[in-house]
């Protein structure tokens, strides 16, 4: 894990520690605590489970059990480019599952996970409301309609090119200022 990510995680844990002071140890507080963490940080880092367990004085396995019971909780941080592949009916009948598999293969992660560099996260979603464009993938806020397994690589390449262009632009601005 690189240093920036380590520092981010440490800051998240510190924030959770601060927030926990507002919650008592009553079991009824457990779900609100998990919701608070997810709302503030978009996911439940592994160490947050331990921290919550310590605060509530219950086993980590119990906290984890509750968190995994509800599918509202994420255990991986959102990537800078969150990718959602629609597997609603209209997309599913147009081979959206093969598109999802292709993303998994090209990114080297499974659905529900985030790449180690946190550039990409991948998840399946139900209908995103534009079935006429099925099959659909959503990257960030952008909808990509009429997707096909063969378009996955090109889409990822475009994201990479945009990222490099943005980095170059930032570098240029920095050099101009100095
Ligand atoms: S089923 Fe995919 S957009 Fe509706």
Backbone and ligand atoms as CSV (ligand in chain L), in Angstrom:
chain,resi,resn,atom,element,x,y,z
A,1,UNK,N,N,0.850,-1.189,0.000
A,1,UNK,CA,C,0.000,0.000,0.000
A,1,UNK,C,C,0.895,1.253,0.000
A,2,UNK,N,N,0.605,2.203,-0.919
A,2,UNK,CA,C,1.516,3.345,-0.963
A,2,UNK,C,C,1.241,4.316,0.198
A,3,UNK,N,N,2.215,5.230,0.372
A,3,UNK,CA,C,2.168,6.083,1.565
A,3,UNK,C,C,0.937,6.990,1.612
A,4,UNK,N,N,0.536,7.470,0.432
A,4,UNK,CA,C,-0.631,8.363,0.410
A,4,UNK,C,C,-1.867,7.616,0.902
A,5,UNK,N,N,-2.027,6.385,0.423
A,5,UNK,CA,C,-3.194,5.598,0.825
A,5,UNK,C,C,-3.135,5.291,2.318
A,6,UNK,N,N,-1.916,4.970,2.795
A,6,UNK,CA,C,-1.754,4.693,4.238
A,6,UNK,C,C,-2.151,5.921,5.060
A,7,UNK,N,N,-1.708,7.087,4.592
A,7,UNK,CA,C,-2.020,8.323,5.325
A,7,UNK,C,C,-3.529,8.579,5.291
A,8,UNK,N,N,-4.149,8.308,4.148
A,8,UNK,CA,C,-5.610,8.504,4.042
A,8,UNK,C,C,-6.330,7.598,5.039
A,9,UNK,N,N,-5.889,6.336,5.097
A,9,UNK,CA,C,-6.558,5.391,5.999
A,9,UNK,C,C,-6.367,5.788,7.458
A,10,UNK,N,N,-5.174,6.280,7.770
A,10,UNK,CA,C,-4.922,6.709,9.157
A,10,UNK,C,C,-5.848,7.883,9.504
A,11,UNK,N,N,-6.022,8.802,8.555
A,11,UNK,CA,C,-6.892,9.967,8.805
A,11,UNK,C,C,-8.337,9.513,8.975
A,12,UNK,N,N,-8.746,8.538,8.195
A,12,UNK,CA,C,-10.123,8.024,8.304
A,12,UNK,C,C,-10.335,7.421,9.696
A,13,UNK,N,N,-9.347,6.623,10.132
A,13,UNK,CA,C,-9.497,5.972,11.449
A,13,UNK,C,C,-9.530,6.999,12.580
A,14,UNK,N,N,-8.733,8.047,12.413
A,14,UNK,CA,C,-8.720,9.088,13.433
A,14,UNK,C,C,-10.099,9.760,13.488
A,15,UNK,N,N,-10.630,10.021,12.317
A,15,UNK,CA,C,-11.952,10.655,12.259
A,15,UNK,C,C,-13.011,9.751,12.910
A,16,UNK,N,N,-12.939,8.457,12.607
A,16,UNK,CA,C,-13.919,7.524,13.185
A,16,UNK,C,C,-13.801,7.526,14.709
A,17,UNK,N,N,-12.552,7.521,15.191
A,17,UNK,CA,C,-12.326,7.559,16.640
A,17,UNK,C,C,-13.000,8.770,17.275
A,18,UNK,N,N,-12.862,9.914,16.603
A,18,UNK,CA,C,-13.478,11.149,17.113
A,18,UNK,C,C,-15.002,11.015,17.146
A,19,UNK,N,N,-15.553,10.522,16.035
A,19,UNK,CA,C,-17.013,10.419,15.908
A,19,UNK,C,C,-17.613,9.432,16.912
A,20,UNK,N,N,-16.846,8.365,17.197
A,20,UNK,CA,C,-17.374,7.330,18.098
A,20,UNK,C,C,-17.672,7.874,19.492
A,21,UNK,N,N,-17.003,8.985,19.831
A,21,UNK,CA,C,-17.236,9.563,21.167
A,21,UNK,C,C,-18.692,9.983,21.347
A,22,UNK,N,N,-19.371,10.207,20.211
A,22,UNK,CA,C,-20.777,10.645,20.293
A,22,UNK,C,C,-21.760,9.476,20.415
A,23,UNK,N,N,-21.231,8.244,20.390
A,23,UNK,CA,C,-22.137,7.081,20.423
A,23,UNK,C,C,-21.916,6.274,21.694
A,24,UNK,N,N,-23.023,5.818,22.282
A,24,UNK,CA,C,-22.877,4.979,23.470
A,24,UNK,C,C,-22.648,3.524,23.050
A,25,UNK,N,N,-22.529,2.657,24.061
A,25,UNK,CA,C,-22.198,1.262,23.755
A,25,UNK,C,C,-23.440,0.388,23.589
A,26,UNK,N,N,-24.571,1.013,23.575
A,26,UNK,CA,C,-25.814,0.279,23.383
A,26,UNK,C,C,-25.817,-0.420,22.019
A,27,UNK,N,N,-26.256,-1.661,21.965
A,27,UNK,CA,C,-26.217,-2.393,20.679
A,27,UNK,C,C,-27.029,-1.711,19.590
A,28,UNK,N,N,-28.038,-0.969,20.041
A,28,UNK,CA,C,-28.862,-0.252,19.071
A,28,UNK,C,C,-28.071,0.818,18.330
A,29,UNK,N,N,-26.886,1.132,18.840
A,29,UNK,CA,C,-26.059,2.165,18.184
A,29,UNK,C,C,-25.228,1.578,17.037
A,30,UNK,N,N,-25.143,0.251,16.983
A,30,UNK,CA,C,-24.205,-0.344,16.029
A,30,UNK,C,C,-24.511,0.038,14.576
A,31,UNK,N,N,-25.743,-0.139,14.144
A,31,UNK,CA,C,-26.067,0.186,12.743
A,31,UNK,C,C,-25.906,1.689,12.475
A,32,UNK,N,N,-26.424,2.561,13.362
A,32,UNK,CA,C,-26.155,3.985,13.120
A,32,UNK,C,C,-24.663,4.315,13.031
A,33,UNK,N,N,-23.836,3.623,13.811
A,33,UNK,CA,C,-22.385,3.878,13.734
A,33,UNK,C,C,-21.856,3.472,12.353
A,34,UNK,N,N,-22.246,2.272,11.922
A,34,UNK,CA,C,-21.769,1.793,10.607
A,34,UNK,C,C,-22.258,2.731,9.496
A,35,UNK,N,N,-23.488,3.195,9.637
A,35,UNK,CA,C,-24.020,4.127,8.625
A,35,UNK,C,C,-23.246,5.439,8.630
A,36,UNK,N,N,-22.908,5.885,9.831
A,36,UNK,CA,C,-22.150,7.139,9.943
A,36,UNK,C,C,-20.799,6.990,9.229
A,37,UNK,N,N,-20.131,5.843,9.448
A,37,UNK,CA,C,-18.806,5.642,8.826
A,37,UNK,C,C,-18.951,5.613,7.309
A,38,UNK,N,N,-19.948,4.856,6.859
A,38,UNK,CA,C,-20.139,4.736,5.409
A,38,UNK,C,C,-20.478,6.103,4.791
A,39,UNK,N,N,-21.290,6.861,5.502
A,39,UNK,CA,C,-21.693,8.168,4.974
A,39,UNK,C,C,-20.490,9.124,4.892
A,40,UNK,N,N,-19.654,9.080,5.913
A,40,UNK,CA,C,-18.511,10.013,5.923
A,40,UNK,C,C,-17.392,9.566,4.991
A,41,UNK,N,N,-17.227,8.244,4.826
A,41,UNK,CA,C,-16.046,7.762,4.100
A,41,UNK,C,C,-16.383,6.856,2.913
A,42,UNK,N,N,-17.655,6.665,2.646
A,42,UNK,CA,C,-18.139,5.854,1.511
A,42,UNK,C,C,-17.827,4.355,1.615
A,43,UNK,N,N,-17.181,3.927,2.692
A,43,UNK,CA,C,-16.976,2.489,2.875
A,43,UNK,C,C,-16.558,2.227,4.313
A,44,UNK,N,N,-16.516,0.936,4.663
A,44,UNK,CA,C,-16.086,0.564,6.019
A,44,UNK,C,C,-14.686,-0.042,5.914
A,45,UNK,N,N,-13.656,0.723,6.237
A,45,UNK,CA,C,-12.308,0.145,6.175
A,45,UNK,C,C,-12.200,-1.017,7.168
A,46,UNK,N,N,-11.356,-2.034,6.858
A,46,UNK,CA,C,-11.247,-3.195,7.764
A,46,UNK,C,C,-10.947,-2.786,9.202
A,47,UNK,N,N,-10.033,-1.815,9.387
A,47,UNK,CA,C,-9.683,-1.429,10.754
A,47,UNK,C,C,-10.822,-0.713,11.479
A,48,UNK,N,N,-11.781,-0.206,10.695
A,48,UNK,CA,C,-12.899,0.480,11.355
A,48,UNK,C,C,-13.772,-0.530,12.100
A,49,UNK,N,N,-13.819,-1.752,11.568
A,49,UNK,CA,C,-14.612,-2.802,12.222
A,49,UNK,C,C,-14.032,-3.064,13.611
A,50,UNK,N,N,-12.691,-3.168,13.646
A,50,UNK,CA,C,-12.018,-3.417,14.926
A,50,UNK,C,C,-12.245,-2.249,15.892
A,51,UNK,N,N,-12.159,-1.060,15.343
A,51,UNK,CA,C,-12.319,0.131,16.188
A,51,UNK,C,C,-13.735,0.203,16.784
A,52,UNK,N,N,-14.711,-0.112,15.958
A,52,UNK,CA,C,-16.101,-0.091,16.432
A,52,UNK,C,C,-16.291,-1.172,17.501
A,53,UNK,N,N,-15.699,-2.359,17.250
A,53,UNK,CA,C,-15.832,-3.457,18.211
A,53,UNK,C,C,-15.236,-3.066,19.566
A,54,UNK,N,N,-14.068,-2.417,19.502
A,54,UNK,CA,C,-13.426,-1.983,20.753
A,54,UNK,C,C,-14.317,-0.988,21.485
A,55,UNK,N,N,-14.875,-0.065,20.720
A,55,UNK,CA,C,-15.726,0.962,21.324
A,55,UNK,C,C,-16.956,0.340,21.989
A,56,UNK,N,N,-17.540,-0.658,21.299
A,56,UNK,CA,C,-18.782,-1.253,21.812
A,56,UNK,C,C,-18.503,-2.389,22.811
A,57,UNK,N,N,-17.208,-2.771,22.879
A,57,UNK,CA,C,-16.795,-3.902,23.713
A,57,UNK,C,C,-17.535,-5.170,23.333
A,58,UNK,N,N,-17.519,-5.438,22.036
A,58,UNK,CA,C,-18.078,-6.686,21.506
A,58,UNK,C,C,-17.059,-7.245,20.512
A,59,UNK,N,N,-17.153,-8.543,20.144
A,59,UNK,CA,C,-16.155,-9.093,19.203
A,59,UNK,C,C,-16.268,-8.461,17.810
A,60,UNK,N,N,-15.118,-8.346,17.136
A,60,UNK,CA,C,-15.105,-7.809,15.765
A,60,UNK,C,C,-16.006,-8.644,14.860
A,61,UNK,N,N,-16.021,-9.960,15.129
A,61,UNK,CA,C,-16.819,-10.846,14.265
A,61,UNK,C,C,-18.302,-10.462,14.317
A,62,UNK,N,N,-18.724,-9.963,15.456
A,62,UNK,CA,C,-20.136,-9.565,15.578
A,62,UNK,C,C,-20.413,-8.300,14.743
A,63,UNK,N,N,-19.482,-7.367,14.815
A,63,UNK,CA,C,-19.641,-6.133,14.023
A,63,UNK,C,C,-19.632,-6.493,12.536
A,64,UNK,N,N,-18.678,-7.340,12.170
A,64,UNK,CA,C,-18.556,-7.740,10.769
A,64,UNK,C,C,-19.821,-8.474,10.307
A,65,UNK,N,N,-20.330,-9.327,11.180
A,65,UNK,CA,C,-21.547,-10.087,10.857
A,65,UNK,C,C,-22.726,-9.159,10.563
A,66,UNK,N,N,-22.866,-8.140,11.392
A,66,UNK,CA,C,-23.973,-7.192,11.182
A,66,UNK,C,C,-23.737,-6.412,9.878
A,67,UNK,N,N,-22.488,-5.969,9.682
A,67,UNK,CA,C,-22.190,-5.148,8.490
A,67,UNK,C,C,-22.431,-5.935,7.202
A,68,UNK,N,N,-22.085,-7.220,7.214
A,68,UNK,CA,C,-22.242,-8.009,5.979
A,68,UNK,C,C,-23.692,-8.449,5.768
A,69,UNK,N,N,-24.478,-8.393,6.819
A,69,UNK,CA,C,-25.880,-8.800,6.686
A,69,UNK,C,C,-26.642,-7.821,5.789
A,70,UNK,N,N,-26.279,-6.556,5.900
A,70,UNK,CA,C,-26.987,-5.526,5.120
A,70,UNK,C,C,-26.164,-5.181,3.883
A,71,UNK,N,N,-26.825,-5.194,2.714
A,71,UNK,CA,C,-25.980,-4.921,1.548
A,71,UNK,C,C,-25.790,-3.433,1.258
A,72,UNK,N,N,-26.202,-2.609,2.214
A,72,UNK,CA,C,-25.946,-1.168,2.040
A,72,UNK,C,C,-24.487,-0.825,2.337
A,73,UNK,N,N,-23.756,-1.754,2.983
A,73,UNK,CA,C,-22.391,-1.404,3.381
A,73,UNK,C,C,-21.359,-1.905,2.376
A,74,UNK,N,N,-20.377,-1.038,2.109
A,74,UNK,CA,C,-19.284,-1.378,1.199
A,74,UNK,C,C,-18.041,-1.637,2.033
A,75,UNK,N,N,-17.217,-2.566,1.558
A,75,UNK,CA,C,-15.991,-2.864,2.295
A,75,UNK,C,C,-14.745,-2.443,1.512
A,76,UNK,N,N,-14.978,-1.856,0.365
A,76,UNK,CA,C,-13.852,-1.379,-0.443
A,76,UNK,C,C,-14.067,0.101,-0.736
A,77,UNK,N,N,-13.002,0.866,-0.755
A,77,UNK,CA,C,-13.168,2.302,-1.031
A,77,UNK,C,C,-13.602,2.503,-2.478
A,78,UNK,N,N,-14.367,3.548,-2.748
A,78,UNK,CA,C,-14.721,3.801,-4.137
A,78,UNK,C,C,-13.467,4.203,-4.915
A,79,UNK,N,N,-13.325,3.731,-6.138
A,79,UNK,CA,C,-12.173,4.111,-6.954
A,79,UNK,C,C,-12.354,5.537,-7.460
A,80,UNK,N,N,-11.263,6.133,-7.971
A,80,UNK,CA,C,-11.390,7.470,-8.564
A,80,UNK,C,C,-12.306,7.392,-9.776
A,81,UNK,N,N,-12.320,6.232,-10.406
A,81,UNK,CA,C,-13.234,6.000,-11.528
A,81,UNK,C,C,-14.157,4.837,-11.155
A,82,UNK,N,N,-15.258,5.131,-10.493
A,82,UNK,CA,C,-16.154,4.028,-10.137
A,82,UNK,C,C,-16.907,3.539,-11.379
A,83,UNK,N,N,-16.810,2.247,-11.643
A,83,UNK,CA,C,-17.475,1.685,-12.820
A,83,UNK,C,C,-18.651,0.834,-12.349
A,84,UNK,N,N,-19.808,1.111,-12.915
A,84,UNK,CA,C,-20.988,0.316,-12.584
A,84,UNK,C,C,-21.468,-0.343,-13.864
A,85,UNK,N,N,-21.670,-1.639,-13.802
A,85,UNK,CA,C,-22.201,-2.342,-14.969
A,85,UNK,C,C,-23.637,-2.726,-14.641
A,86,UNK,N,N,-24.551,-2.302,-15.488
A,86,UNK,CA,C,-25.965,-2.581,-15.239
A,86,UNK,C,C,-26.287,-4.026,-15.593
A,87,UNK,N,N,-26.886,-4.717,-14.644
A,87,UNK,CA,C,-27.313,-6.093,-14.901
A,87,UNK,C,C,-28.828,-6.207,-14.748
A,88,UNK,N,N,-29.520,-5.080,-14.958
A,88,UNK,CA,C,-30.982,-5.129,-14.995
A,88,UNK,C,C,-31.413,-5.976,-16.192
A,89,UNK,N,N,-32.686,-6.277,-16.270
A,89,UNK,CA,C,-33.155,-7.251,-17.279
A,89,UNK,C,C,-32.764,-6.867,-18.707
A,90,UNK,N,N,-33.027,-5.610,-19.087
A,90,UNK,CA,C,-32.756,-5.207,-20.478
A,90,UNK,C,C,-31.273,-5.344,-20.810
A,91,UNK,N,N,-30.421,-5.055,-19.837
A,91,UNK,CA,C,-28.976,-5.173,-20.075
A,91,UNK,C,C,-28.540,-6.635,-19.997
A,92,UNK,N,N,-29.129,-7.349,-19.049
A,92,UNK,CA,C,-28.744,-8.746,-18.862
A,92,UNK,C,C,-28.980,-9.568,-20.132
A,93,UNK,N,N,-30.128,-9.330,-20.792
A,93,UNK,CA,C,-30.416,-10.122,-21.998
A,93,UNK,C,C,-29.493,-9.716,-23.161
A,94,UNK,N,N,-28.788,-8.637,-22.996
A,94,UNK,CA,C,-27.814,-8.235,-24.031
A,94,UNK,C,C,-26.375,-8.465,-23.532
A,95,UNK,N,N,-26.218,-9.517,-22.791
A,95,UNK,CA,C,-24.889,-10.017,-22.386
A,95,UNK,C,C,-24.092,-9.070,-21.485
A,96,UNK,N,N,-24.813,-8.355,-20.607
A,96,UNK,CA,C,-24.102,-7.464,-19.686
A,96,UNK,C,C,-23.154,-8.242,-18.769
A,97,UNK,N,N,-23.496,-9.510,-18.490
A,97,UNK,CA,C,-22.619,-10.287,-17.606
A,97,UNK,C,C,-21.249,-10.515,-18.252
A,98,UNK,N,N,-21.217,-10.620,-19.591
A,98,UNK,CA,C,-19.926,-10.810,-20.269
A,98,UNK,C,C,-19.126,-9.499,-20.204
A,99,UNK,N,N,-19.849,-8.381,-20.276
A,99,UNK,CA,C,-19.185,-7.078,-20.159
A,99,UNK,C,C,-18.557,-6.940,-18.769
A,100,UNK,N,N,-19.335,-7.326,-17.763
A,100,UNK,CA,C,-18.817,-7.267,-16.391
A,100,UNK,C,C,-17.569,-8.145,-16.255
A,101,UNK,N,N,-17.644,-9.352,-16.808
A,101,UNK,CA,C,-16.490,-10.268,-16.741
A,101,UNK,C,C,-15.270,-9.647,-17.418
A,102,UNK,N,N,-15.508,-8.959,-18.522
A,102,UNK,CA,C,-14.400,-8.328,-19.233
A,102,UNK,C,C,-13.754,-7.229,-18.409
A,103,UNK,N,N,-14.598,-6.433,-17.733
A,103,UNK,CA,C,-14.042,-5.407,-16.848
A,103,UNK,C,C,-13.217,-6.088,-15.757
A,104,UNK,N,N,-13.748,-7.168,-15.194
A,104,UNK,CA,C,-13.031,-7.865,-14.120
A,104,UNK,C,C,-11.660,-8.332,-14.613
A,105,UNK,N,N,-11.647,-8.888,-15.818
A,105,UNK,CA,C,-10.402,-9.426,-16.362
A,105,UNK,C,C,-9.400,-8.292,-16.629
A,106,UNK,N,N,-9.872,-7.254,-17.279
A,106,UNK,CA,C,-8.947,-6.159,-17.655
A,106,UNK,C,C,-8.440,-5.406,-16.424
A,107,UNK,N,N,-9.286,-5.268,-15.403
A,107,UNK,CA,C,-8.877,-4.504,-14.217
A,107,UNK,C,C,-8.189,-5.380,-13.177
A,108,UNK,N,N,-8.352,-6.693,-13.318
A,108,UNK,CA,C,-7.744,-7.609,-12.344
A,108,UNK,C,C,-8.426,-7.550,-10.993
A,109,UNK,N,N,-9.677,-7.144,-10.964
A,109,UNK,CA,C,-10.431,-7.135,-9.709
A,109,UNK,C,C,-11.792,-7.780,-9.951
A,110,UNK,N,N,-12.424,-8.174,-8.885
A,110,UNK,CA,C,-13.765,-8.746,-8.987
A,110,UNK,C,C,-14.788,-7.652,-8.721
A,111,UNK,N,N,-15.993,-7.937,-9.158
A,111,UNK,CA,C,-17.098,-7.021,-8.885
A,111,UNK,C,C,-17.191,-6.789,-7.364
A,112,UNK,N,N,-17.351,-5.545,-6.939
A,112,UNK,CA,C,-17.395,-5.235,-5.504
A,112,UNK,C,C,-16.032,-4.815,-4.968
A,113,UNK,N,N,-14.976,-4.905,-5.820
A,113,UNK,CA,C,-13.633,-4.574,-5.331
A,113,UNK,C,C,-13.104,-3.278,-5.949
A,114,UNK,N,N,-11.954,-2.865,-5.416
A,114,UNK,CA,C,-11.283,-1.643,-5.888
A,114,UNK,C,C,-9.847,-2.002,-6.229
A,115,UNK,N,N,-9.310,-1.428,-7.298
A,115,UNK,CA,C,-7.922,-1.745,-7.672
A,115,UNK,C,C,-6.976,-1.222,-6.580
A,116,UNK,N,N,-5.789,-1.846,-6.482
A,116,UNK,CA,C,-4.844,-1.482,-5.415
A,116,UNK,C,C,-4.466,-0.008,-5.447
A,117,UNK,N,N,-4.386,0.556,-6.658
A,117,UNK,CA,C,-4.011,1.975,-6.747
A,117,UNK,C,C,-5.227,2.891,-6.569
A,118,UNK,N,N,-6.381,2.264,-6.326
A,118,UNK,CA,C,-7.641,2.987,-6.087
A,118,UNK,C,C,-8.114,3.811,-7.292
A,119,UNK,N,N,-7.631,3.450,-8.454
A,119,UNK,CA,C,-8.080,4.157,-9.656
A,119,UNK,C,C,-9.483,3.702,-10.060
A,120,UNK,N,N,-9.745,2.388,-9.905
A,120,UNK,CA,C,-11.017,1.836,-10.363
A,120,UNK,C,C,-11.715,1.026,-9.279
A,121,UNK,N,N,-13.018,1.169,-9.229
A,121,UNK,CA,C,-13.819,0.218,-8.458
A,121,UNK,C,C,-14.884,-0.294,-9.412
A,122,UNK,N,N,-15.362,-1.479,-9.126
A,122,UNK,CA,C,-16.277,-2.110,-10.070
A,122,UNK,C,C,-17.469,-2.677,-9.315
A,123,UNK,N,N,-18.657,-2.366,-9.777
A,123,UNK,CA,C,-19.821,-2.992,-9.150
A,123,UNK,C,C,-20.930,-3.231,-10.155
A,124,UNK,N,N,-21.777,-4.167,-9.802
A,124,UNK,CA,C,-22.957,-4.422,-10.619
A,124,UNK,C,C,-24.113,-3.653,-10.013
A,125,UNK,N,N,-24.973,-3.123,-10.865
A,125,UNK,CA,C,-26.134,-2.405,-10.359
A,125,UNK,C,C,-27.372,-2.893,-11.105
A,126,UNK,N,N,-28.523,-2.577,-10.534
A,126,UNK,CA,C,-29.770,-2.908,-11.225
A,126,UNK,C,C,-30.070,-1.749,-12.183
A,127,UNK,N,N,-31.173,-1.804,-12.859
A,127,UNK,CA,C,-31.508,-0.845,-13.911
A,127,UNK,C,C,-31.130,0.592,-13.547
A,128,UNK,N,N,-30.397,1.263,-14.440
A,128,UNK,CA,C,-30.037,2.664,-14.190
A,128,UNK,C,C,-30.965,3.619,-14.936
A,129,UNK,N,N,-32.016,3.078,-15.502
A,129,UNK,CA,C,-33.069,3.921,-16.059
A,129,UNK,C,C,-32.887,4.336,-17.509
A,130,UNK,N,N,-31.992,3.701,-18.231
A,130,UNK,CA,C,-31.893,4.051,-19.669
A,130,UNK,C,C,-31.799,2.762,-20.483
A,131,UNK,N,N,-32.830,1.943,-20.327
A,131,UNK,CA,C,-32.849,0.610,-20.944
A,131,UNK,C,C,-32.743,0.679,-22.469
A,132,UNK,N,N,-33.194,1.798,-23.081
A,132,UNK,CA,C,-33.119,1.903,-24.541
A,132,UNK,C,C,-31.665,1.860,-25.010
A,133,UNK,N,N,-30.742,2.170,-24.084
A,133,UNK,CA,C,-29.324,2.177,-24.453
A,133,UNK,C,C,-28.624,0.874,-24.060
A,134,UNK,N,N,-29.379,-0.103,-23.588
A,134,UNK,CA,C,-28.798,-1.351,-23.075
A,134,UNK,C,C,-27.937,-2.037,-24.140
A,135,UNK,N,N,-26.856,-2.670,-23.670
A,135,UNK,CA,C,-26.355,-2.746,-22.296
A,135,UNK,C,C,-25.561,-1.494,-21.919
A,136,UNK,N,N,-25.636,-1.185,-20.629
A,136,UNK,CA,C,-25.117,0.097,-20.163
A,136,UNK,C,C,-24.042,-0.095,-19.086
A,137,UNK,N,N,-22.995,0.723,-19.176
A,137,UNK,CA,C,-22.016,0.828,-18.080
A,137,UNK,C,C,-21.944,2.303,-17.701
A,138,UNK,N,N,-21.718,2.566,-16.429
A,138,UNK,CA,C,-21.639,3.950,-15.978
A,138,UNK,C,C,-20.258,4.160,-15.359
A,139,UNK,N,N,-19.537,5.141,-15.857
A,139,UNK,CA,C,-18.217,5.455,-15.284
A,139,UNK,C,C,-18.326,6.833,-14.656
A,140,UNK,N,N,-18.184,6.893,-13.360
A,140,UNK,CA,C,-18.428,8.162,-12.664
A,140,UNK,C,C,-19.881,8.537,-12.898
A,141,UNK,N,N,-20.093,9.691,-13.524
A,141,UNK,CA,C,-21.467,10.137,-13.795
A,141,UNK,C,C,-21.845,9.888,-15.255
A,142,UNK,N,N,-20.901,9.369,-16.035
A,142,UNK,CA,C,-21.142,9.257,-17.480
A,142,UNK,C,C,-21.706,7.894,-17.862
A,143,UNK,N,N,-22.808,7.946,-18.591
A,143,UNK,CA,C,-23.437,6.696,-19.035
A,143,UNK,C,C,-22.867,6.294,-20.390
A,144,UNK,N,N,-22.448,5.049,-20.479
A,144,UNK,CA,C,-21.959,4.533,-21.756
A,144,UNK,C,C,-22.963,3.490,-22.237
A,145,UNK,N,N,-23.727,3.887,-23.236
A,145,UNK,CA,C,-24.762,2.992,-23.745
A,145,UNK,C,C,-24.243,2.116,-24.868
A,146,UNK,N,N,-25.064,1.127,-25.230
A,146,UNK,CA,C,-24.717,0.181,-26.301
A,146,UNK,C,C,-23.308,-0.376,-26.096
A,147,UNK,N,N,-23.019,-0.734,-24.861
A,147,UNK,CA,C,-21.710,-1.310,-24.562
A,147,UNK,C,C,-21.614,-2.691,-25.195
A,148,UNK,N,N,-20.390,-3.139,-25.338
A,148,UNK,CA,C,-20.146,-4.499,-25.829
A,148,UNK,C,C,-18.872,-4.974,-25.152
A,149,UNK,N,N,-18.693,-6.272,-25.011
A,149,UNK,CA,C,-17.467,-6.755,-24.378
A,149,UNK,C,C,-16.224,-6.191,-25.073
A,150,UNK,N,N,-16.292,-6.047,-26.389
A,150,UNK,CA,C,-15.119,-5.569,-27.137
A,150,UNK,C,C,-14.842,-4.078,-26.896
A,151,UNK,N,N,-15.804,-3.366,-26.289
A,151,UNK,CA,C,-15.577,-1.928,-26.060
A,151,UNK,C,C,-14.910,-1.641,-24.712
A,152,UNK,N,N,-14.810,-2.675,-23.888
A,152,UNK,CA,C,-14.294,-2.470,-22.526
A,152,UNK,C,C,-12.868,-1.921,-22.543
A,153,UNK,N,N,-12.011,-2.550,-23.346
A,153,UNK,CA,C,-10.604,-2.143,-23.356
A,153,UNK,C,C,-10.470,-0.686,-23.813
A,154,UNK,N,N,-11.201,-0.317,-24.855
A,154,UNK,CA,C,-11.140,1.040,-25.384
A,154,UNK,C,C,-11.596,2.060,-24.342
A,155,UNK,N,N,-12.635,1.700,-23.613
A,155,UNK,CA,C,-13.154,2.601,-22.584
A,155,UNK,C,C,-12.109,2.826,-21.484
A,156,UNK,N,N,-11.480,1.744,-21.045
A,156,UNK,CA,C,-10.450,1.869,-20.002
A,156,UNK,C,C,-9.258,2.673,-20.519
A,157,UNK,N,N,-8.945,2.478,-21.787
A,157,UNK,CA,C,-7.827,3.211,-22.370
A,157,UNK,C,C,-8.135,4.713,-22.407
A,158,UNK,N,N,-9.375,5.045,-22.749
A,158,UNK,CA,C,-9.769,6.468,-22.788
A,158,UNK,C,C,-9.637,7.104,-21.404
A,159,UNK,N,N,-10.051,6.356,-20.386
A,159,UNK,CA,C,-9.951,6.874,-19.009
A,159,UNK,C,C,-8.480,7.130,-18.667
A,160,UNK,N,N,-7.631,6.187,-19.046
A,160,UNK,CA,C,-6.203,6.312,-18.775
A,160,UNK,C,C,-5.628,7.539,-19.496
A,161,UNK,N,N,-6.021,7.728,-20.752
A,161,UNK,CA,C,-5.515,8.879,-21.525
A,161,UNK,C,C,-5.961,10.191,-20.883
A,162,UNK,N,N,-7.241,10.244,-20.466
A,162,UNK,CA,C,-7.724,11.461,-19.799
A,162,UNK,C,C,-6.945,11.740,-18.528
A,163,UNK,N,N,-6.650,10.682,-17.806
A,163,UNK,CA,C,-5.909,10.839,-16.555
A,163,UNK,C,C,-4.520,11.408,-16.857
A,164,UNK,N,N,-3.849,10.842,-17.868
A,164,UNK,CA,C,-2.501,11.312,-18.191
A,164,UNK,C,C,-2.526,12.762,-18.672
A,165,UNK,N,N,-3.561,13.103,-19.452
A,165,UNK,CA,C,-3.666,14.482,-19.930
A,165,UNK,C,C,-3.851,15.445,-18.758
A,166,UNK,N,N,-4.715,15.044,-17.818
A,166,UNK,CA,C,-4.975,15.899,-16.645
A,166,UNK,C,C,-3.704,16.069,-15.829
A,167,UNK,N,N,-2.929,14.970,-15.691
A,167,UNK,CA,C,-1.680,15.048,-14.917
A,167,UNK,C,C,-0.679,15.981,-15.604
A,168,UNK,N,N,-0.608,15.853,-16.947
A,168,UNK,CA,C,0.318,16.711,-17.697
A,168,UNK,C,C,-0.072,18.185,-17.556
A,169,UNK,N,N,-1.388,18.416,-17.616
A,169,UNK,CA,C,-1.912,19.771,-17.492
A,169,UNK,C,C,-1.531,20.355,-16.119
A,170,UNK,N,N,-1.696,19.527,-15.098
A,170,UNK,CA,C,-1.373,19.961,-13.725
A,170,UNK,C,C,0.113,20.284,-13.596
A,171,UNK,N,N,0.913,19.409,-14.187
A,171,UNK,CA,C,2.366,19.584,-14.157
A,171,UNK,C,C,2.758,20.892,-14.847
A,172,UNK,N,N,2.083,21.131,-15.990
A,172,UNK,CA,C,2.385,22.356,-16.770
A,172,UNK,C,C,2.052,23.604,-15.937
A,173,UNK,N,N,0.874,23.562,-15.310
A,173,UNK,CA,C,0.451,24.704,-14.479
A,173,UNK,C,C,1.455,24.950,-13.341
A,174,UNK,N,N,1.908,23.853,-12.757
A,174,UNK,CA,C,2.862,23.947,-11.644
A,174,UNK,C,C,4.156,24.602,-12.127
A,175,UNK,N,N,4.630,24.162,-13.297
A,175,UNK,CA,C,5.870,24.715,-13.835
A,175,UNK,C,C,5.709,26.198,-14.186
A,176,UNK,N,N,4.529,26.554,-14.677
A,176,UNK,CA,C,4.302,27.951,-15.045
A,176,UNK,C,C,4.295,28.857,-13.818
A,177,UNK,N,N,3.773,28.312,-12.719
A,177,UNK,CA,C,3.698,29.106,-11.479
A,177,UNK,C,C,5.055,29.284,-10.811
A,178,UNK,N,N,5.969,28.289,-11.049
A,178,UNK,CA,C,7.262,28.376,-10.344
A,178,UNK,C,C,8.303,29.170,-11.156
L,1,LIG,S1,S,-31.797,-2.683,-17.352
L,1,LIG,FE1,FE,-29.924,-1.668,-17.690
L,1,LIG,S2,S,-30.555,0.359,-17.956
L,1,LIG,FE2,FE,-32.407,-0.639,-17.538
